[in-house]
Amino acid sequence: MNVSHTQHLCVQRADKVDMNLLMAGSARTYRITDAVLKIVDIADELPLLEHNIKAMRIEASVYTILGKHPRIAETLYIGGQKELILLKYYRHGNLKDHIAKQPNITSTERKRWARQMIEGVAEIHRNGIRHSDIRLDQWLLDDDYNARLCDFNGSDFDTNERLGLEGIVSDRLENPSHFMPRDPMEDSTVLSDLFALGSTLYELDTGKEPFAGMFDEEHEEEITALFKAGNYPEVSVLSFGALILGCWKGEYETALDLLRAGEKSCGL
């Protein structure tokens, strides 16, 4: 599909379908039959516009690096100037909303999603990418209810000589409930992604974010201070408790280490 053809398709605004399909603060998102079109949000202020353009190019580059993979949202088309992305539309929405609407989720389903989430993170790390904003609503559910990671507009990635892409550092930070205590000016790392993945597994296990009820701008520093001091939410009774705590404590060097631990401790 070329750009001119895409621009003439009849589009339906995403806010008339489901605004939670994709988190796209720097982009405008449209539903086109069985696809989702993301284009740069044309902001009035130049610095914000430049930020939005950079975010779109980052996301387009990440999808280019990853290609097609069963744990990643499927890309149908990327504009030649990385000015737009056409993604497959996932009618089941994101994993966070799905769990909230389905009170009878089985432990088998949660374990399957936990494994798929870890596999998705392992895949982006294998390709030199740090997501930088991992949380439960960043996974979409495909037709078979498999979890696919999305929303890479704030990601970091290494130089990719094969594709001629120069590495880039983003200014994205995780939510306080998923933020590994560190200097906010430091780049995202594999460990910061794994820390956030621990908080995301907590969401999957409990249906809420760590320190739920404290998540607002007034308590951001307090939540970070609790994590830094090792005052974690209680996880001993949770199915993924050992994995979550291991992520928060930095016990896993890679997502594959986490996956192996999950296979042994809770049968992922």
Backbone bond lengths (Angstrom), bond angles and torsions (degrees), N, CA, C in turn:
res aa  C-N    CA-C-N  psi(-1)  N-CA   C-N-CA  omega(-1)  CA-C   N-CA-C  phi
1 M - - - 1.461 - - 1.522 108.68 -
2 N 1.355 119.00 128.80 1.456 119.86 178.99 1.526 110.81 -95.41
3 V 1.329 115.53 168.67 1.449 120.39 -173.70 1.519 111.90 -61.76
4 S 1.351 116.94 -44.03 1.454 119.48 -176.94 1.521 111.28 -62.17
5 H 1.341 116.39 -38.21 1.455 119.19 178.16 1.522 110.08 -67.01
6 T 1.330 117.45 -41.28 1.457 121.59 179.43 1.520 110.80 -59.62
7 Q 1.335 116.39 -41.94 1.455 120.17 -176.48 1.527 112.64 -66.92
8 H 1.316 117.64 -19.42 1.455 120.04 -178.37 1.521 113.10 -100.16
9 L 1.314 115.96 1.10 1.455 117.85 177.20 1.521 109.68 -70.43
10 C 1.313 115.30 148.25 1.460 119.54 174.85 1.522 108.00 -74.21
11 V 1.350 117.41 120.00 1.455 120.76 -176.20 1.521 110.68 -109.21
12 Q 1.322 113.13 156.72 1.451 120.22 177.36 1.520 107.04 -124.24
13 R 1.316 119.17 127.03 1.443 121.64 -176.23 1.519 110.05 -60.21
14 A 1.327 116.04 135.79 1.462 121.04 -178.31 1.519 111.60 -63.57
15 D 1.348 118.11 -27.51 1.454 118.32 -178.08 1.526 111.48 -72.20
16 K 1.323 117.37 -5.59 1.452 121.16 173.28 1.525 111.13 -98.30
17 V 1.318 115.47 -1.44 1.466 120.40 179.92 1.517 109.96 -115.12
18 D 1.330 116.95 -68.80 1.463 121.12 -177.63 1.515 108.45 -168.80
19 M 1.321 117.32 103.50 1.461 120.97 -177.62 1.517 112.46 -68.46
20 N 1.329 117.61 -12.10 1.456 120.61 -178.96 1.521 113.24 -93.21
21 L 1.311 117.73 6.95 1.458 120.32 178.33 1.519 110.44 -61.88
22 L 1.303 116.01 -47.41 1.473 121.86 -179.52 1.520 108.06 -140.30
23 M 1.321 115.86 137.50 1.450 120.00 175.65 1.538 106.59 -83.66
24 A 1.328 116.31 112.55 1.469 118.40 -170.49 1.519 110.93 -138.51
25 G 1.342 117.41 61.90 1.451 120.75 -176.97 1.508 113.98 -63.01
26 S 1.330 117.87 -28.59 1.466 121.38 -178.48 1.524 111.97 -98.15
27 A 1.327 117.03 3.92 1.467 120.63 -175.72 1.515 110.69 -135.71
28 R 1.307 115.06 157.21 1.463 120.92 168.79 1.515 107.78 -96.68
29 T 1.314 116.13 137.28 1.458 121.17 -171.93 1.524 109.88 -121.72
30 Y 1.331 115.76 129.47 1.458 121.58 -177.21 1.533 110.29 -127.25
31 R 1.310 114.97 145.28 1.457 121.11 173.85 1.522 108.99 -91.42
32 I 1.330 116.44 128.29 1.463 122.23 175.89 1.527 107.02 -126.88
33 T 1.304 117.11 97.01 1.485 123.62 -176.00 1.520 110.38 46.07
34 D 1.318 118.99 -106.14 1.464 121.97 -176.90 1.525 112.80 -100.97
35 A 1.328 116.56 23.94 1.460 120.69 -179.13 1.527 109.49 -137.08
36 V 1.324 115.14 164.24 1.460 122.57 175.70 1.521 107.68 -123.71
37 L 1.330 117.03 125.40 1.454 122.87 -179.77 1.520 109.60 -101.11
38 K 1.325 116.47 127.26 1.462 122.08 175.76 1.527 108.32 -114.06
39 I 1.336 115.41 125.56 1.459 120.88 176.46 1.527 108.53 -129.32
40 V 1.318 116.43 159.15 1.461 121.21 -177.92 1.527 110.47 -61.35
41 D 1.328 116.14 134.24 1.457 121.08 173.38 1.527 108.08 -76.60
42 I 1.325 116.74 117.19 1.465 121.49 -176.52 1.528 108.88 -80.46
43 A 1.318 115.96 93.63 1.457 121.42 -178.09 1.521 110.66 -79.08
44 D 1.336 116.18 155.18 1.468 121.40 -179.49 1.523 111.87 -72.71
45 E 1.324 117.16 -34.41 1.459 121.16 -177.41 1.519 109.97 -91.62
46 L 1.334 116.47 133.59 1.452 122.19 -175.18 1.535 113.14 -58.89
47 P 1.325 120.23 -45.79 1.473 119.32 179.77 1.534 112.41 -58.78
48 L 1.332 116.16 -39.98 1.460 119.40 179.49 1.526 111.06 -69.50
49 L 1.332 116.76 -38.67 1.458 120.64 176.68 1.530 110.51 -61.37
50 E 1.321 116.52 -44.32 1.468 120.50 178.65 1.529 110.28 -62.09
51 H 1.333 116.28 -40.11 1.468 120.45 177.22 1.524 110.47 -61.37
52 N 1.333 117.09 -44.16 1.465 120.99 -178.14 1.527 111.60 -65.88
53 I 1.330 116.38 -39.39 1.466 120.50 177.47 1.522 110.46 -63.56
54 K 1.335 116.40 -43.77 1.464 120.88 178.20 1.527 110.40 -61.11
55 A 1.336 117.03 -43.76 1.467 121.03 -178.98 1.534 111.08 -61.73
56 M 1.340 116.90 -41.78 1.460 120.25 178.71 1.528 110.90 -63.98
57 R 1.325 116.96 -42.53 1.464 120.62 -179.58 1.521 111.31 -67.38
58 I 1.331 116.77 -36.08 1.465 120.01 175.66 1.527 109.87 -61.54
59 E 1.320 116.18 -49.45 1.466 119.38 -177.10 1.530 110.78 -63.70
60 A 1.325 117.19 -42.58 1.462 120.36 178.53 1.523 110.62 -61.66
61 S 1.325 116.68 -40.49 1.469 120.36 179.43 1.523 110.89 -65.35
62 V 1.328 117.02 -41.48 1.470 120.27 -179.73 1.522 110.54 -63.32
63 Y 1.325 117.04 -45.43 1.464 119.32 178.55 1.530 111.21 -63.80
64 T 1.323 116.72 -33.10 1.465 120.23 176.65 1.522 110.36 -65.50
65 I 1.317 116.58 -43.66 1.467 120.97 178.85 1.524 110.97 -63.04
66 L 1.313 117.28 -43.49 1.468 121.20 -173.66 1.527 113.03 -76.34
67 G 1.316 117.55 -33.26 1.459 119.70 -175.96 1.523 110.70 62.69
68 K 1.328 116.08 -153.43 1.469 120.23 -179.54 1.521 109.36 -88.95
69 H 1.326 115.38 132.06 1.468 121.82 179.39 1.529 107.79 -153.87
70 P 1.325 118.85 140.61 1.464 121.21 -175.62 1.522 115.12 -66.07
71 R 1.324 118.51 -10.64 1.469 120.92 179.41 1.526 112.36 -107.47
72 I 1.328 116.10 6.78 1.468 121.89 -178.19 1.527 109.49 -124.10
73 A 1.330 117.29 140.61 1.466 120.61 175.96 1.525 109.78 -53.76
74 E 1.329 116.24 137.59 1.464 120.26 -173.09 1.526 112.09 -83.29
75 T 1.319 115.60 128.67 1.464 122.23 176.87 1.521 109.64 -92.76
76 L 1.333 116.53 130.93 1.459 121.53 178.50 1.526 112.03 -97.74
77 Y 1.324 115.34 -30.30 1.470 118.80 -177.62 1.529 109.37 -163.97
78 I 1.332 115.86 143.52 1.461 121.93 174.15 1.521 107.98 -128.35
79 G 1.333 117.87 129.62 1.452 121.89 -179.30 1.520 111.91 -60.41
80 G 1.324 115.97 149.62 1.460 121.56 -176.71 1.518 113.57 -59.31
81 Q 1.328 117.38 -29.73 1.466 122.58 177.61 1.530 111.27 -101.98
82 K 1.324 115.52 11.95 1.478 121.99 -178.76 1.527 111.15 59.89
83 E 1.336 114.58 32.95 1.450 120.03 -178.87 1.528 112.89 -91.33
84 L 1.329 116.22 -9.54 1.462 120.48 178.00 1.524 109.96 -154.35
85 I 1.323 113.90 155.88 1.463 121.28 177.73 1.524 107.66 -134.22
86 L 1.312 116.35 133.58 1.454 121.61 175.12 1.530 107.64 -111.92
87 L 1.329 115.60 117.01 1.455 122.36 -177.65 1.512 111.01 -113.19
88 K 1.296 116.34 155.92 1.456 120.49 174.13 1.525 109.42 -64.90
89 Y 1.322 115.85 141.09 1.466 121.36 177.35 1.523 109.34 -84.75
90 Y 1.330 116.14 127.33 1.467 121.44 179.93 1.525 109.00 -107.39
91 R 1.328 114.93 104.66 1.462 121.40 -170.66 1.523 114.08 -67.30
92 H 1.344 117.52 -19.34 1.469 119.82 -179.83 1.526 112.65 -85.76
93 G 1.333 117.08 -0.09 1.450 120.56 176.21 1.514 113.69 71.44
94 N 1.329 115.73 -156.20 1.464 118.89 -177.02 1.524 111.54 -97.27
95 L 1.322 114.41 163.04 1.462 121.26 -172.07 1.525 111.86 -66.66
96 K 1.309 117.90 -37.02 1.466 120.71 -179.54 1.524 111.25 -61.59
97 D 1.324 116.99 -48.63 1.459 120.60 -179.85 1.526 111.27 -66.43
98 H 1.333 116.76 -37.55 1.458 120.63 -179.80 1.522 110.86 -61.28
99 I 1.325 116.41 -45.44 1.464 119.95 -179.40 1.529 110.90 -64.78
100 A 1.336 116.19 -37.90 1.463 120.16 179.92 1.528 111.94 -64.48
101 K 1.329 116.02 -31.47 1.462 120.77 -177.81 1.526 113.09 -88.39
102 Q 1.334 116.95 -14.85 1.463 121.21 -175.59 1.534 109.41 -119.03
103 P 1.328 118.06 92.80 1.471 120.25 -175.97 1.524 114.74 -69.58
104 N 1.320 117.54 -15.28 1.465 120.58 -174.69 1.530 112.95 -105.47
105 I 1.316 116.95 36.32 1.460 121.39 175.95 1.527 109.00 -64.02
106 T 1.313 117.33 130.68 1.465 121.01 -177.72 1.529 111.45 -84.53
107 S 1.326 115.65 161.13 1.461 119.89 177.30 1.522 110.71 -64.49
108 T 1.329 116.73 -31.72 1.467 120.59 178.02 1.522 110.77 -63.65
109 E 1.337 116.27 -42.12 1.463 120.08 177.97 1.523 111.00 -64.91
110 R 1.316 117.03 -43.27 1.466 119.81 179.97 1.526 110.97 -62.97
111 K 1.313 116.85 -40.87 1.467 119.79 178.93 1.528 110.97 -64.64
112 R 1.321 116.00 -40.06 1.472 119.27 179.40 1.523 110.51 -63.32
113 W 1.340 116.31 -43.96 1.463 119.61 179.00 1.524 111.42 -66.69
114 A 1.332 116.92 -39.36 1.465 119.83 178.67 1.521 110.20 -59.14
115 R 1.320 116.05 -44.96 1.463 119.67 178.93 1.529 110.65 -62.65
116 Q 1.332 116.92 -45.66 1.461 120.36 -178.38 1.525 111.72 -64.53
117 M 1.325 117.33 -36.87 1.456 120.78 177.62 1.527 110.76 -63.76
118 I 1.320 116.12 -45.30 1.467 119.93 179.18 1.527 110.29 -64.20
119 E 1.340 116.68 -40.14 1.462 120.45 178.47 1.528 110.91 -62.74
120 G 1.332 116.81 -38.79 1.460 120.01 178.50 1.523 112.01 -63.55
121 V 1.325 116.28 -42.93 1.459 120.47 178.57 1.528 110.18 -66.86
122 A 1.329 116.42 -39.99 1.471 119.85 177.44 1.527 110.88 -59.61
123 E 1.331 116.78 -38.15 1.464 120.76 -178.90 1.523 111.87 -67.65
124 I 1.330 117.75 -43.47 1.469 117.19 -179.91 1.529 110.34 -68.21
125 H 1.332 117.09 -37.53 1.468 119.44 178.53 1.522 111.13 -65.88
126 R 1.321 116.86 -35.64 1.464 120.84 178.31 1.525 110.44 -61.49
127 N 1.317 116.18 -27.99 1.464 121.58 -179.62 1.531 113.18 -97.70
128 G 1.327 117.51 15.34 1.453 120.81 176.02 1.511 114.94 74.48
129 I 1.342 117.05 28.54 1.461 122.58 -177.55 1.520 109.92 -116.79
130 R 1.339 117.42 135.58 1.452 123.09 169.88 1.525 107.68 -111.30
131 H 1.308 117.88 126.72 1.458 121.10 -174.50 1.522 112.00 -67.00
132 S 1.336 116.35 -47.93 1.471 124.16 175.07 1.526 114.93 78.77
133 D 1.305 118.86 1.33 1.468 119.72 177.32 1.533 109.66 -156.19
134 I 1.313 116.49 49.91 1.467 121.07 -177.82 1.525 110.39 -74.18
135 R 1.320 115.85 128.77 1.458 123.77 173.05 1.525 107.04 -160.67
136 L 1.313 118.06 169.18 1.464 120.63 -168.40 1.525 113.50 -64.55
137 D 1.339 117.88 -32.15 1.466 118.85 -178.16 1.526 112.90 -79.00
138 Q 1.324 117.26 5.60 1.461 121.07 174.29 1.526 112.22 -90.14
139 W 1.319 117.07 3.96 1.463 120.43 174.97 1.520 109.57 -111.58
140 L 1.327 115.66 126.40 1.457 122.39 175.64 1.519 109.59 -97.43
141 L 1.328 116.12 153.18 1.462 121.24 179.79 1.521 110.11 -104.75
142 D 1.330 116.43 124.35 1.463 120.11 -179.53 1.528 110.30 -81.88
143 D 1.319 117.63 -172.82 1.460 121.36 -175.17 1.518 112.92 -60.57
144 D 1.320 117.02 -27.09 1.463 121.70 178.88 1.521 111.99 -98.32
145 Y 1.308 116.42 15.11 1.473 123.25 179.40 1.525 112.35 60.75
146 N 1.325 116.32 34.02 1.456 121.40 171.93 1.528 108.54 -91.98
147 A 1.339 115.73 144.38 1.464 121.33 -175.99 1.524 111.37 -84.46
148 R 1.337 115.69 130.18 1.469 122.23 179.44 1.525 109.15 -126.24
149 L 1.316 116.86 126.22 1.465 123.12 -177.83 1.529 110.61 -75.39
150 C 1.325 116.51 141.34 1.468 121.03 -179.00 1.528 110.02 -142.85
151 D 1.319 116.32 -172.74 1.464 126.23 174.99 1.525 112.10 62.10
152 F 1.319 115.27 80.73 1.466 121.35 -177.99 1.526 112.83 -110.57
153 N 1.334 117.41 19.89 1.466 117.76 -174.60 1.526 113.85 -75.00
154 G 1.327 116.98 -5.71 1.459 119.93 175.43 1.514 112.88 -118.16
155 S 1.319 116.44 17.66 1.463 120.84 -173.58 1.522 112.82 -81.67
156 D 1.332 114.56 160.11 1.467 122.55 169.82 1.525 107.93 -104.66
157 F 1.330 117.12 150.39 1.466 117.71 171.36 1.520 110.36 -150.42
158 D 1.330 114.93 153.80 1.460 121.84 179.90 1.522 110.29 -79.17
159 T 1.322 116.43 162.27 1.456 121.14 174.46 1.523 109.94 -57.75
160 N 1.322 115.76 132.71 1.459 121.30 179.52 1.529 107.87 -116.58
161 E 1.320 116.12 98.63 1.465 120.77 -176.72 1.523 111.92 -66.63
162 R 1.314 117.21 -32.48 1.466 120.66 -178.44 1.529 110.66 -61.05
163 L 1.328 116.69 -38.51 1.460 121.02 -178.19 1.528 112.31 -102.07
164 G 1.325 116.92 -0.03 1.452 120.28 179.53 1.518 113.20 68.46
165 L 1.337 116.50 33.54 1.454 121.06 -178.76 1.524 109.85 -106.13
166 E 1.323 115.84 126.75 1.454 120.61 177.27 1.524 109.45 -81.31
167 G 1.329 117.16 137.79 1.458 121.52 -179.32 1.519 111.95 -58.17
168 I 1.322 115.57 153.79 1.464 120.21 -176.88 1.519 109.98 -141.42
169 V 1.303 115.66 147.78 1.461 122.79 176.47 1.520 107.75 -114.15
170 S 1.316 116.57 132.29 1.453 121.34 -178.85 1.525 110.26 -100.49
171 D 1.334 116.53 167.29 1.460 120.74 177.06 1.526 111.41 -105.13
172 R 1.333 116.98 15.57 1.472 121.23 -179.48 1.519 110.49 -72.60
173 L 1.336 116.16 140.55 1.455 122.55 172.72 1.518 109.49 -126.67
174 E 1.313 116.25 148.43 1.452 121.47 178.37 1.534 110.79 -69.28
175 N 1.336 116.07 163.51 1.457 120.66 170.93 1.536 108.77 -62.24
176 P 1.333 118.80 153.43 1.468 120.54 -179.36 1.522 113.85 -52.58
177 S 1.320 117.21 -36.82 1.465 120.37 -179.10 1.526 112.66 -70.29
178 H 1.336 117.28 -10.20 1.463 122.17 -178.66 1.534 112.36 -124.86
179 F 1.321 115.70 7.15 1.467 121.84 -172.96 1.525 111.12 -91.83
180 M 1.335 116.76 121.90 1.461 121.19 174.43 1.521 108.77 -73.97
181 P 1.344 118.62 121.85 1.463 120.43 -178.04 1.531 112.10 -53.15
182 R 1.317 115.74 122.22 1.462 122.32 -178.71 1.524 108.22 -170.73
183 D 1.300 116.48 172.21 1.454 120.97 173.92 1.527 108.21 -64.09
184 P 1.344 118.63 121.55 1.469 120.68 -178.95 1.523 113.73 -57.33
185 M 1.336 117.13 -19.28 1.455 120.31 -179.80 1.523 112.60 -83.78
186 E 1.334 117.07 -9.61 1.457 120.60 178.92 1.529 110.52 -74.48
187 D 1.328 115.78 150.94 1.453 120.83 178.11 1.521 110.53 -69.24
188 S 1.311 116.20 155.63 1.459 120.82 172.32 1.528 108.99 -67.17
189 T 1.321 115.61 151.75 1.459 121.20 -179.04 1.517 109.69 -134.77
190 V 1.316 115.62 173.37 1.466 120.19 173.49 1.525 109.46 -58.08
191 L 1.323 117.62 -42.45 1.468 120.92 -178.38 1.528 111.91 -65.64
192 S 1.342 117.61 -38.25 1.467 118.62 178.27 1.520 110.91 -68.42
193 D 1.325 117.71 -34.97 1.461 120.83 173.88 1.527 110.90 -64.08
194 L 1.338 116.91 -42.24 1.462 120.65 -179.44 1.520 111.17 -68.06
195 F 1.318 117.22 -35.80 1.465 120.51 174.72 1.531 109.34 -59.10
196 A 1.336 115.82 -49.16 1.460 120.52 179.09 1.528 111.34 -62.91
197 L 1.327 116.80 -34.83 1.461 120.25 177.68 1.529 110.24 -65.25
198 G 1.338 117.19 -35.68 1.457 120.01 175.01 1.516 111.62 -59.87
199 S 1.330 116.75 -44.48 1.468 120.60 177.32 1.528 111.20 -65.27
200 T 1.328 116.14 -31.97 1.471 120.49 179.07 1.525 110.72 -71.96
201 L 1.321 117.25 -37.57 1.459 120.45 173.80 1.526 110.55 -64.31
202 Y 1.325 116.14 -33.93 1.467 120.78 174.38 1.536 109.57 -61.81
203 E 1.328 116.51 -43.77 1.469 120.52 176.03 1.524 111.11 -59.11
204 L 1.329 116.17 -45.13 1.460 121.28 -178.68 1.525 110.64 -62.08
205 D 1.327 116.48 -38.25 1.459 122.10 -176.22 1.524 112.89 -77.54
206 T 1.348 116.83 -36.07 1.463 120.47 -171.89 1.529 114.34 -112.24
207 G 1.334 116.73 -18.83 1.454 119.77 -176.89 1.522 113.53 83.99
208 K 1.320 117.72 7.46 1.467 120.53 179.23 1.531 109.86 -146.43
209 E 1.337 116.46 161.59 1.458 121.41 179.42 1.523 110.47 -75.72
210 P 1.327 117.26 155.57 1.465 119.85 171.91 1.532 110.28 -56.40
211 F 1.308 116.25 140.16 1.464 122.67 -179.34 1.532 111.08 58.55
212 A 1.319 116.39 37.69 1.467 120.47 178.84 1.523 109.82 -55.75
213 G 1.333 116.16 139.98 1.446 121.39 -177.88 1.519 112.19 98.10
214 M 1.340 116.11 -17.87 1.464 120.61 177.40 1.518 110.87 -104.80
215 F 1.315 116.76 0.39 1.466 119.79 -173.35 1.528 110.93 -82.76
216 D 1.315 115.07 92.01 1.454 122.14 169.11 1.530 106.93 -157.52
217 E 1.293 115.76 172.48 1.461 119.65 -174.01 1.526 112.12 -61.14
218 E 1.316 117.61 -28.95 1.452 120.35 -176.96 1.528 112.52 -71.84
219 H 1.330 117.14 -20.52 1.458 120.24 -174.55 1.531 113.59 -114.14
220 E 1.332 117.71 9.14 1.461 120.10 -177.35 1.531 111.70 -56.99
221 E 1.312 116.88 -48.68 1.456 120.10 -177.84 1.527 111.51 -67.19
222 E 1.327 116.91 -33.81 1.463 120.61 -179.94 1.523 110.75 -66.02
223 I 1.331 117.01 -42.59 1.459 120.64 179.04 1.524 110.09 -62.87
224 T 1.318 116.87 -44.95 1.465 120.69 178.44 1.524 110.88 -61.57
225 A 1.341 117.09 -40.01 1.462 120.78 179.01 1.526 111.39 -63.75
226 L 1.323 117.31 -38.81 1.464 120.53 178.23 1.525 110.59 -63.98
227 F 1.327 117.19 -45.30 1.468 120.18 177.10 1.528 110.76 -61.70
228 K 1.315 116.73 -43.93 1.466 120.52 -177.16 1.519 111.56 -62.92
229 A 1.335 116.38 -35.23 1.467 121.33 -179.98 1.525 112.83 -81.54
230 G 1.325 116.54 -3.15 1.467 119.59 -178.39 1.513 113.62 78.67
231 N 1.337 116.75 18.26 1.470 121.30 177.69 1.528 108.71 -92.48
232 Y 1.319 114.89 78.70 1.462 121.31 -173.83 1.524 111.46 -86.50
233 P 1.339 117.40 158.11 1.462 119.61 169.97 1.524 110.16 -59.21
234 E 1.316 116.49 152.71 1.465 121.16 179.96 1.533 109.87 -67.00
235 V 1.322 115.99 126.11 1.467 120.14 -178.35 1.522 113.15 -129.41
236 S 1.323 117.46 1.27 1.473 119.99 -172.46 1.522 113.02 -62.31
237 V 1.327 117.31 -26.87 1.466 119.77 -177.62 1.534 112.07 -95.59
238 L 1.328 117.59 0.12 1.458 120.39 -176.80 1.523 111.57 -85.31
239 S 1.306 116.37 151.02 1.469 121.33 179.96 1.523 111.51 -59.19
240 F 1.352 116.01 -39.87 1.464 120.84 -178.24 1.529 111.66 -103.34
241 G 1.338 116.79 19.37 1.453 121.29 -172.77 1.520 114.40 -54.27
242 A 1.329 117.46 -46.01 1.468 120.75 -178.53 1.526 110.99 -64.90
243 L 1.330 116.49 -37.79 1.466 120.29 179.29 1.519 110.98 -68.87
244 I 1.329 116.02 -43.18 1.465 120.82 179.87 1.525 110.11 -60.14
245 L 1.316 115.90 -49.03 1.462 120.21 -178.87 1.524 111.11 -63.26
246 G 1.320 116.50 -38.55 1.460 120.49 177.52 1.509 112.49 -62.13
247 C 1.338 116.54 -38.81 1.473 120.65 177.02 1.524 110.36 -65.38
248 W 1.323 116.98 -45.14 1.464 120.63 -178.74 1.526 111.80 -64.94
249 K 1.333 116.47 -33.91 1.464 120.58 -178.40 1.528 113.00 -86.94
250 G 1.318 117.04 -3.55 1.453 120.68 179.00 1.519 113.60 72.60
251 E 1.331 116.49 33.63 1.462 120.70 -176.51 1.530 113.10 -82.28
252 Y 1.324 117.80 -13.42 1.456 121.25 -178.55 1.526 109.63 -110.61
253 E 1.301 116.13 129.37 1.466 119.92 179.37 1.519 111.43 -82.27
254 T 1.323 116.52 -28.88 1.463 121.39 -178.04 1.520 110.40 -138.72
255 A 1.329 115.50 163.97 1.457 120.19 175.65 1.525 110.96 -65.65
256 L 1.318 116.78 -31.08 1.468 119.39 177.39 1.522 111.22 -66.74
257 D 1.342 117.41 -34.73 1.466 120.63 173.79 1.527 109.83 -61.35
258 L 1.317 115.97 -43.10 1.460 121.30 178.41 1.525 110.70 -62.95
259 L 1.321 116.52 -42.10 1.458 120.58 -179.95 1.526 111.13 -62.94
260 R 1.307 116.18 -44.67 1.471 119.69 178.90 1.528 111.12 -62.47
261 A 1.326 116.68 -39.73 1.459 120.26 177.52 1.524 110.66 -64.31
262 G 1.335 116.73 -38.26 1.454 120.73 178.47 1.513 113.00 -67.27
263 E 1.305 116.43 -35.53 1.461 120.68 177.44 1.525 110.46 -63.70
264 K 1.324 115.85 -38.09 1.465 120.28 -177.65 1.533 112.59 -79.17
265 S 1.331 116.28 -41.39 1.464 119.33 -171.58 1.520 114.81 -86.29
266 C 1.334 117.06 -31.96 1.468 117.48 -176.38 1.523 113.53 -140.91
267 G 1.315 117.53 16.45 1.458 120.59 172.25 1.502 115.89 68.44
268 L 1.324 117.37 36.25 1.474 119.67 176.89 1.522 110.81 -62.52
